[in-house]
Amino acid sequence: MAQRACPVGLLATDYYDNIHTFIDEASEDGHDFVASPLAHPSFRRFIEGTEEIDAMNSWRDSPVFQRKDLIVKSPKYSDLLVGVLAAWYRFDSPDHELQLNSELALKQELAWASHLGLLSVMLPVLPEKNVTNMARVLNNTMASISYTQLWIKVPVTSKEGGESPWKLWNRIRTLTEHSTKIHVALELTKDLPDDDELDRWLAEPVKALIVPHDVFVANPKQYPVLPKPHQDFVKIVMDKLRPNILVTLPEVPSFQNASPVTYHEYIRFLNRNLPELDAVDSFAAGYRDYLQAPLQPLMDNLDNSTYETFERDPIKYQQYEEAVYRALLDRDPDATKKTVVMVVGAGRGPLVDCCLRASERSKRDIHLYALEKNPNAFVTLQNKKEEEWQDKVELIFADMRTWKPSHQTDILVSELLGSFGDNELSPECLDGAQKFLKDDGISIPAAYTAYCAPLSSTKLHNEVASYKDLEHFETPYVVMFQQVCALADSKPLWTFDHPNPVFPCTPEGNPVNNLHNTRYQQVTFDVAKPMTMHGLAGYFESVLYKDVMISIHPDTHSPGMFSWFPIFFPLQSPVQVPAGAQVVVDFWRLSDKKKIWYEWAVVVKNKNDQQDLSITAIHNPQGRSYWVGL
């Protein structure tokens, strides 16, 4: 629960002459922080130009607060305070003087907030239509603020006839170049939009969730609670985004048994009662939206901790054991012979253990080889042979692509899959090992398919952008997705089958080249809601043997399996996708004699007339930024 605990604060709906008393009382009631206006309503005279002319000109020339124009006058409670900026700014006004005064006053307020050391401030009003000038002002102002973050209050639904709040927010963040200093304070309304509309916010930088008192309803005991749809959404946001929660209190009690503490206590109750984390979520707690470079299994030898992490996954090895078990029964129905089984890429031996357990279960005699090229892992294999396996296993220290066995195997077992299926060179490795296999032999896995889907995630985009170079935008990352939203369901790209009978071989049984392992596919996605696309999500699904499978594909994910996270292919520039548009993805798996690499590109089309709305460059041409060494 502590990992998903959300701070709960009180949002002031009025101005307090003694802000320190207000903060003390809120803290005593159990709130973690408060959000309060910084400027007094008297400051409004400068924005609206009602101050006398000399004072106005002096203020414009050198803006400075008079003490009477401030509510927060000192940094005494800075660690407990989110500053709320004035609601009177009119950046979209046709009156140029009002625009200019609003800009000057905003800069003045933000400078004061930064001076106080406030970590966050909130802009409480979103213009209903034209946000362009406000975005320009924010862009210029936030560049001079060192660490104070800005939250923009955005309702989940618009006023009748108003533009979609998400569209307005999307326009602001696009105009401000996806600034990492500008976030969303998402405000719940009495009516919620449909689930697709709400899901889009899970991919946005929502730092705060505002729960006004007027969205609460009375339960049978006359305590305030949220309607079921609001409860469900709040819990999802708590689980996925871990935001700060802000509640407001009614001026007049709305519920018979409500008190000032009832609202935040109810929010904490929801937070305490989030669904239990499953095995995958518990394992992934420290990896959510954390970019990890995929492994280079042939170039680099894995270290002990990496092996240990993979071996903690019980589901993967249950499935492998079941696959070997069934293959042994099919290979020797009458239990009359010894079946040769070869584990290639044995690591520290978990697949060897699977094979031995499958042999015992099936009551089939096996001759088991364990082949490994990592000299350090091979020491562990020797230890296990000495202490556990003894003469049940024959160890081979060699690269599967070059080793020449004295005789062939009935069953070839490997765990060489990556998050995209083929991205850790499983096809290339098993091509080299295929010569070990009898003509009618069995490969486990037998096949694996790569899938992709268009993805929105401001969080992941900002993580990649923080490197400030092209290379990182052309590198795929293994990521446990958290703050993401798919634009459409995933689709298959390509499949690799093993054994592969079609590639040209040398007399020694090795591939002549790697051209047979290149792939190209174009897939088209229909997108229902307007969204911003930041990249592509990648998954795999694998047939181990017959109907025994492992998968990280969202629709078929093996329950409880955590050995693989999805893979993320970034787009250098976010792409705007209108409602009803089509996203056309071109994907390549390419190879030369030394490496394999991926290239990807996106075109957004109008579904009706097929006109191109947006085209990206082809990412990672010739593997200039990312490749996997053979």
C-alpha positions in Angstrom: 0.0 0.0 0.0 2.8 2.4 0.8 4.0 2.2 -2.8 0.7 3.5 -3.9 -0.1 6.0 -1.1 -1.3 9.4 -2.5 -0.9 12.6 -0.5 -4.3 14.2 0.2 -4.5 18.0 0.5 -7.1 20.7 1.0 -7.9 23.1 -1.8 -8.9 26.5 -0.5 -12.0 27.9 -2.2 -11.7 31.3 -0.5 -9.1 33.8 0.6 -7.7 33.7 4.1 -6.4 36.7 5.9 -4.4 34.4 8.2 -3.0 31.7 5.9 -0.9 30.3 8.7 -4.0 29.5 10.8 -5.6 27.9 7.8 -2.6 25.7 7.2 -2.3 24.7 10.9 -6.0 23.8 11.1 -5.8 21.8 7.8 -2.8 19.9 9.1 -4.4 19.2 12.4 -7.4 17.7 10.5 -5.1 15.3 8.8 -4.4 16.9 5.4 -0.9 16.4 4.0 -0.8 19.8 2.3 -2.9 22.7 1.3 -3.4 24.6 -2.0 -4.1 28.3 -1.5 -4.1 31.5 -3.6 -0.9 33.5 -3.3 -2.3 36.9 -4.3 -5.1 38.8 -2.6 -8.1 39.9 -4.6 -6.8 43.5 -4.3 -4.0 42.6 -6.7 -6.7 42.3 -9.4 -6.6 46.1 -9.9 -3.3 45.8 -11.7 -4.6 43.1 -14.1 -7.7 45.0 -14.9 -6.0 48.4 -15.1 -8.1 50.1 -12.5 -5.2 51.3 -10.5 -4.3 55.0 -10.9 -2.2 55.6 -14.0 1.1 56.5 -12.3 1.0 53.4 -10.1 0.1 51.3 -13.1 3.0 52.6 -15.1 5.4 52.1 -12.2 4.1 48.5 -11.7 4.5 47.7 -15.4 8.0 49.0 -15.4 9.1 47.1 -12.3 6.4 44.7 -10.9 6.7 44.4 -7.1 4.1 43.2 -4.6 2.7 45.4 -1.9 2.3 43.5 1.3 -1.5 44.0 1.2 -1.7 42.3 -2.2 -0.3 39.0 -0.9 -2.0 36.2 1.1 1.2 34.2 1.4 3.7 36.7 2.6 6.6 34.4 3.8 8.1 31.0 3.1 7.2 29.7 6.6 4.9 26.9 5.3 6.4 26.4 1.9 6.9 22.6 2.3 3.1 22.3 3.0 1.8 24.7 0.3 0.8 24.5 -3.3 0.3 28.1 -4.6 -2.8 28.8 -6.6 -2.3 31.5 -9.1 -4.9 34.2 -9.8 -8.0 33.3 -11.6 -8.4 36.7 -13.2 -5.8 36.4 -16.0 -7.2 36.9 -19.5 -4.6 35.8 -21.9 -7.2 35.3 -24.6 -8.9 38.7 -24.2 -9.3 40.9 -27.3 -8.1 43.8 -25.0 -4.4 44.0 -25.5 -3.9 45.9 -22.3 -5.6 43.2 -20.3 -3.5 40.5 -22.1 -0.3 42.4 -21.3 -1.2 43.0 -17.6 -2.1 39.3 -17.3 1.3 38.3 -18.6 3.2 40.7 -16.3 1.2 39.6 -13.3 1.7 35.9 -14.0 5.4 36.4 -14.2 5.3 38.3 -11.0 3.3 35.6 -9.2 5.6 32.8 -10.5 8.7 34.7 -9.5 7.2 35.1 -6.0 6.4 31.4 -5.8 9.9 30.5 -6.9 11.3 32.8 -4.3 9.2 31.1 -1.6 10.6 27.8 -2.6 7.2 26.3 -3.6 7.6 23.0 -5.4 4.3 23.5 -7.3 1.8 26.1 -8.3 -1.6 25.7 -10.0 -3.2 27.8 -12.7 -6.9 27.5 -11.8 -8.5 28.6 -15.1 -8.2 27.1 -18.5 -9.3 29.4 -21.4 -12.3 27.9 -23.0 -11.1 28.2 -26.6 -7.9 30.2 -27.4 -5.0 28.9 -25.4 -2.2 29.9 -27.8 -1.3 33.2 -26.1 -1.4 31.5 -22.7 1.0 28.8 -24.0 3.4 31.4 -25.2 3.4 33.2 -21.9 3.9 30.0 -20.0 6.7 28.9 -22.3 8.6 32.2 -21.8 7.9 32.4 -18.1 8.6 28.8 -17.0 12.0 28.9 -18.8 13.2 31.4 -16.1 11.8 29.4 -13.2 14.4 27.0 -11.7 12.4 24.1 -10.1 8.8 25.2 -9.4 6.4 23.0 -11.4 3.2 24.3 -12.9 -0.1 22.4 -12.6 -2.9 23.5 -15.0 -6.4 22.8 -13.7 -8.3 20.8 -16.4 -11.8 19.5 -15.9 -12.6 16.0 -17.3 -15.7 17.4 -19.1 -16.3 20.7 -20.9 -19.1 23.2 -20.4 -21.9 22.7 -22.8 -20.7 23.7 -26.3 -17.2 24.1 -25.1 -14.1 22.4 -26.7 -12.8 19.2 -25.3 -10.6 19.9 -22.2 -8.1 17.2 -23.4 -7.8 19.0 -26.8 -7.1 22.3 -25.0 -4.5 20.6 -22.8 -3.0 18.8 -25.8 -2.7 22.2 -27.6 -1.0 23.8 -24.6 1.6 21.0 -24.2 2.3 20.9 -27.9 2.8 24.6 -28.1 5.1 24.4 -25.1 7.2 21.6 -26.6 6.1 19.0 -24.1 7.6 21.0 -21.3 8.5 18.8 -18.3 7.7 21.7 -16.0 4.0 21.8 -17.0 1.5 19.2 -15.7 -2.2 18.6 -15.3 -4.4 19.0 -12.2 -7.3 17.0 -13.4 -10.6 18.0 -11.9 -13.5 15.6 -11.6 -17.0 16.8 -12.6 -20.4 15.5 -11.7 -20.7 13.8 -15.1 -17.8 11.7 -16.4 -17.1 11.1 -20.0 -16.8 7.6 -21.4 -14.0 5.2 -20.5 -12.0 5.9 -23.7 -12.0 9.6 -22.9 -10.9 8.9 -19.3 -8.2 6.4 -20.3 -6.4 9.1 -22.4 -5.6 10.9 -19.1 -3.6 7.9 -18.0 -0.9 8.8 -20.6 -0.7 12.4 -19.5 1.4 14.1 -16.8 -1.4 14.2 -14.2 0.3 15.5 -11.0 -2.9 16.2 -9.1 -6.5 15.0 -9.0 -9.1 17.5 -7.7 -12.2 16.0 -6.1 -14.7 18.8 -5.5 -17.2 18.4 -2.7 -20.1 18.7 -5.1 -19.3 15.4 -6.8 -19.9 13.5 -3.6 -23.2 11.8 -2.9 -24.7 10.6 0.4 -24.5 6.9 1.4 -27.3 5.3 3.5 -25.7 6.6 6.6 -25.5 10.2 5.3 -21.8 10.2 4.9 -20.3 11.6 1.6 -19.0 9.0 -0.8 -18.2 9.1 -4.5 -20.6 7.6 -7.1 -19.3 4.2 -8.3 -18.0 5.5 -11.7 -16.0 8.2 -9.9 -14.7 5.7 -7.4 -13.5 3.4 -10.1 -11.7 6.2 -12.0 -10.1 7.6 -8.8 -8.8 4.2 -7.9 -7.3 3.7 -11.4 -5.6 7.1 -11.3 -4.3 6.3 -7.8 -2.9 3.0 -9.0 -1.4 4.2 -12.3 -0.4 7.8 -11.6 0.1 8.2 -7.8 -1.1 11.8 -8.0 -1.6 14.4 -5.2 -5.3 14.4 -4.3 -7.0 17.7 -3.6 -10.4 17.9 -1.9 -12.6 20.9 -1.4 -15.0 21.5 1.5 -18.5 23.0 1.2 -19.2 26.4 2.8 -22.4 24.9 4.2 -22.5 21.2 5.3 -24.0 19.1 2.6 -24.3 15.8 4.4 -25.8 15.1 7.8 -22.8 13.2 9.2 -20.0 15.0 7.3 -17.3 17.0 9.0 -14.2 18.8 7.7 -12.2 15.5 8.0 -14.8 13.2 6.3 -13.8 14.0 2.8 -10.1 13.3 3.0 -10.7 10.3 5.2 -12.9 8.8 2.5 -10.2 9.5 -0.1 -7.6 7.7 2.1 -10.1 4.8 2.5 -10.2 4.4 -1.3 -6.4 4.6 -1.4 -6.0 1.9 1.2 -8.4 -0.4 -0.6 -6.9 -0.5 -4.1 -6.8 -4.0 -5.6 -4.0 -6.2 -4.4 -0.9 -6.3 -6.5 -0.5 -9.5 -8.4 2.9 -11.3 -8.8 3.8 -9.3 -11.9 2.9 -5.9 -10.4 4.7 -6.7 -7.2 7.9 -7.7 -9.1 7.6 -4.6 -11.3 7.1 -2.1 -8.6 10.5 -0.5 -9.1 10.5 -0.7 -12.9 7.3 1.1 -13.9 8.0 3.5 -16.8 11.7 2.9 -16.3 13.7 2.7 -19.5 16.0 -0.3 -19.8 18.1 -1.1 -22.8 17.4 -4.6 -24.2 20.1 -7.2 -23.6 22.9 -7.9 -26.0 23.1 -11.7 -25.3 25.8 -12.6 -27.8 28.0 -9.6 -27.3 27.7 -9.5 -23.5 27.8 -12.3 -20.9 24.9 -11.9 -18.4 25.8 -11.3 -14.8 24.7 -13.4 -11.9 22.0 -11.0 -10.7 20.4 -10.9 -14.2 20.1 -14.7 -14.2 18.8 -14.7 -10.7 16.0 -12.2 -11.6 14.9 -14.2 -14.6 14.9 -17.4 -12.5 12.4 -16.0 -10.0 9.6 -16.3 -12.6 7.7 -19.5 -11.8 5.2 -19.4 -14.6 7.7 -19.4 -17.4 9.4 -22.5 -16.1 6.1 -24.3 -15.4 5.2 -23.8 -19.1 8.6 -24.9 -20.3 8.3 -28.0 -18.1 4.9 -28.8 -19.5 6.1 -28.3 -23.1 9.0 -30.7 -22.5 6.8 -33.2 -20.7 4.3 -33.3 -23.6 7.1 -33.5 -26.2 8.7 -36.5 -24.4 5.3 -38.3 -24.4 4.9 -37.7 -28.1 8.4 -38.6 -28.9 8.4 -41.9 -27.1 4.8 -43.0 -26.6 5.7 -46.5 -25.4 8.6 -45.5 -23.2 11.0 -47.9 -25.0 14.0 -45.6 -25.8 16.2 -42.9 -24.5 15.3 -39.5 -25.8 18.1 -37.0 -26.5 17.3 -33.5 -25.1 19.6 -30.6 -25.6 19.3 -27.3 -23.7 21.1 -24.5 -25.6 21.9 -21.3 -23.7 21.5 -23.2 -20.4 22.5 -20.2 -18.2 22.6 -21.3 -14.6 20.4 -24.3 -15.3 16.7 -23.6 -14.8 15.7 -25.2 -18.1 17.9 -28.2 -17.2 15.9 -28.6 -14.1 12.6 -28.3 -16.1 13.8 -31.1 -18.4 14.7 -33.4 -15.5 11.4 -32.8 -13.8 9.6 -33.4 -17.1 11.5 -36.7 -17.6 10.5 -37.8 -14.1 6.9 -36.9 -14.6 6.6 -38.6 -18.0 8.7 -41.6 -16.8 10.8 -41.2 -20.0 14.5 -41.8 -20.0 16.5 -38.9 -21.4 20.1 -38.1 -22.3 20.4 -34.5 -21.4 23.0 -32.0 -22.8 23.4 -28.5 -21.4 25.2 -26.1 -23.7 26.5 -22.7 -22.5 29.0 -20.1 -23.8 29.1 -17.8 -20.8 32.2 -18.9 -18.8 30.9 -17.6 -15.5 27.5 -19.2 -15.8 29.3 -22.4 -16.9 31.0 -22.5 -13.4 27.5 -22.6 -11.8 26.5 -25.4 -14.2 29.5 -27.4 -13.0 28.6 -26.8 -9.4 25.0 -28.0 -10.0 26.3 -31.1 -11.8 28.6 -31.9 -9.0 26.1 -31.2 -6.2 22.7 -32.1 -7.8 22.6 -33.5 -11.3 25.7 -35.7 -11.4 25.6 -38.1 -14.4 22.1 -37.0 -15.4 23.5 -34.1 -17.4 26.4 -33.7 -19.8 27.8 -30.2 -19.9 29.2 -28.5 -23.0 31.1 -25.2 -23.0 30.6 -23.8 -26.5 28.7 -21.3 -28.7 25.7 -23.1 -30.1 26.3 -21.5 -33.5 29.7 -23.2 -33.9 29.7 -26.3 -31.8 29.7 -29.6 -33.7 27.9 -32.4 -31.8 28.8 -36.1 -32.2 25.1 -37.0 -32.7 21.8 -35.2 -33.1 19.0 -34.4 -30.6 15.3 -35.3 -30.5 14.3 -32.1 -28.6 16.0 -28.8 -28.6 15.1 -26.4 -25.7 16.0 -22.7 -25.4 15.0 -19.5 -23.7 16.4 -16.9 -26.0 13.3 -14.7 -26.5 13.3 -11.0 -25.9 10.4 -8.6 -25.3 9.8 -8.4 -29.1 10.3 -12.1 -29.5 13.2 -11.9 -31.9 15.1 -8.9 -30.5 17.7 -10.9 -28.5 18.7 -12.9 -31.6 16.7 -16.1 -31.0 16.3 -16.7 -34.8 20.0 -16.4 -35.4 21.0 -18.5 -32.4 18.5 -21.3 -33.3 19.6 -21.2 -36.9 23.0 -22.2 -35.7 21.7 -24.8 -33.3 19.3 -26.3 -35.8 22.0 -28.6 -37.1 21.9 -30.4 -33.7 18.3 -31.4 -34.4 17.1 -34.6 -36.1 15.0 -34.1 -39.2 11.8 -34.9 -37.3 13.1 -33.2 -34.1 11.1 -30.8 -31.9 12.1 -27.3 -31.1 10.9 -25.6 -27.9 9.9 -22.9 -28.6 8.3 -23.8 -31.9 7.3 -20.3 -32.9 7.0 -16.7 -31.7 5.1 -13.7 -33.1 5.9 -10.0 -32.7 3.1 -7.5 -32.1 2.9 -3.7 -32.1 0.4 -1.0 -31.1 0.5 2.8 -31.3 1.1 4.3 -27.9 0.6 7.5 -26.0 2.8 8.3 -23.0 4.0 11.8 -22.1 6.0 10.2 -19.3 8.0 7.9 -21.6 8.5 10.6 -24.2 9.9 13.0 -21.6 12.2 10.2 -20.3 13.7 9.7 -23.7 13.8 13.4 -24.5 15.8 14.1 -21.3 18.9 12.6 -23.0 18.7 15.4 -25.6 20.0 13.5 -28.6 18.7 11.6 -31.6 20.3 8.2 -30.6 17.9 7.7 -27.7 14.9 8.4 -29.9 16.1 5.6 -32.2 16.6 3.1 -29.5 13.9 0.6 -28.2 13.5 0.2 -24.5 12.2 -2.5 -22.3 9.6 -0.9 -20.1 6.9 -2.0 -17.6 4.2 0.3 -18.9 2.4 2.4 -16.3 1.4 5.9 -17.5 0.4 4.9 -21.0 -2.6 4.6 -23.2 -2.8 2.6 -26.5 -4.4 4.3 -29.4 -5.7 1.0 -30.7 -5.4 -2.7 -30.1 -2.1 -4.3 -31.1 -1.6 -6.3 -34.4 0.9 -9.0 -35.4 3.9 -8.1 -37.4 5.8 -11.3 -38.2 6.4 -14.8 -37.0 9.5 -17.0 -36.7 9.1 -20.8 -36.8 11.6 -23.4 -35.5 12.9 -25.6 -36.9 13.2 -23.5 -40.1 13.7 -25.8 -43.1 14.0 -23.1 -45.8 17.2 -21.1 -45.2 20.3 -21.9 -47.4 23.0 -23.8 -45.5 26.7 -24.4 -45.8 27.9 -28.1 -45.9 28.4 -27.8 -42.2 24.7 -26.9 -41.7 25.3 -23.2 -40.9 23.3 -20.4 -42.6 25.0 -19.0 -45.7 23.8 -15.5 -44.6 21.1 -13.9 -42.4 18.8 -12.5 -45.1 16.1 -15.1 -44.4 15.7 -13.5 -40.9 14.9 -10.0 -42.2 11.3 -9.0 -42.1 9.0 -6.1 -43.3 5.4 -5.4 -42.4 3.0 -2.6 -42.7 0.0 -2.5 -40.4 -2.9 0.0 -40.2 -4.7 1.0 -37.0 -8.1 2.8 -36.8 -8.1 5.4 -34.0 -11.4 6.3 -32.5 -10.4 9.2 -30.2 -8.0 12.2 -30.8 -4.7 11.4 -29.2 -1.0 12.2 -29.2 1.2 9.3 -30.3 4.6 9.1 -28.7 5.8 5.7 -29.9 5.0 2.0 -30.5 4.4 -0.7 -27.9 5.9 -4.1 -28.7 4.9 -7.5 -27.4 5.5 -11.2 -28.2 3.5 -14.4 -28.1 5.2 -17.8 -28.3 4.1 -21.3 -28.9 6.4 -23.6 -26.9 4.9 -26.8 -28.0 1.4 -27.4 -29.5 -1.0 -25.6 -27.2 1.5 -24.7 -24.5 2.3 -21.0 -24.8 3.9 -18.1 -23.1 2.9 -14.5 -23.9 3.3 -10.9 -22.9 0.6 -9.8 -25.4 -2.1 -7.9 -23.4 -4.9 -10.2 -24.7 -3.1 -13.5 -24.0 -0.6 -12.5 -21.2 0.5 -15.6 -19.2 -0.9 -14.9 -15.7 1.8 -14.2 -13.2 4.7 -14.3 -15.7 7.2 -11.4 -15.2 10.4 -12.4 -17.1 9.6 -9.9 -19.9 8.3 -6.4 -19.9 6.9 -4.9 -23.2 9.3 -3.0 -25.5 8.9 0.7 -26.5 9.9 2.2 -29.8 9.9 6.0 -29.4 9.0 8.6 -32.0 11.4 11.5 -32.3 8.5 14.0 -32.5 5.0 13.3 -31.1 2.3 12.8 -33.7 -1.2 14.3 -33.5 -3.8 11.7 -34.4 -7.3 13.1 -35.0 -10.5 11.1 -34.2 -11.3 8.6 -36.9 -7.8 8.8 -38.5 -5.7 5.8 -39.4 -2.2 5.2 -38.1 -0.1 3.3 -40.7 3.1 1.7 -39.2 5.9 0.4 -41.3 8.3 -1.9 -39.4 11.5 -3.6 -40.5 13.9 -6.2 -39.0 17.1 -5.9 -41.0 20.5 -7.5 -40.9 24.0 -7.5 -42.3 26.9 -9.8 -41.5 27.6 -8.2 -38.1 24.3 -7.1 -36.6 20.5 -6.9 -36.8 18.5 -3.8 -36.2 15.0 -2.4 -36.5 13.6 0.6 -38.4 10.2 2.1 -38.0 8.1 4.9 -39.4 4.5 6.2 -39.0 2.1 7.9 -41.4 -1.2 9.3 -40.1 -4.0 9.3 -42.8 -7.4 10.7 -43.1 -9.5 7.5 -43.2 -12.0 8.9 -45.7 -9.8 10.3 -48.5 -6.5 8.7 -47.5 -4.7 12.1 -47.4 -1.6 12.1 -45.4 -2.0 14.2 -42.2 1.5 13.5 -40.7 4.6 11.6 -41.7 7.6 10.7 -39.5 11.1 10.0 -40.7 12.2 6.4 -40.8 13.8 5.9 -37.4 17.2 4.2 -37.0 18.2 3.8 -40.7 21.0 1.3 -41.1 21.0 0.8 -37.4 22.9 4.1 -36.9 21.7 4.4 -33.3 20.7 0.9 -32.1 21.7 -2.5 -33.2 22.2 -6.0 -31.8 25.6 -7.6 -32.5 25.8 -11.0 -34.1 
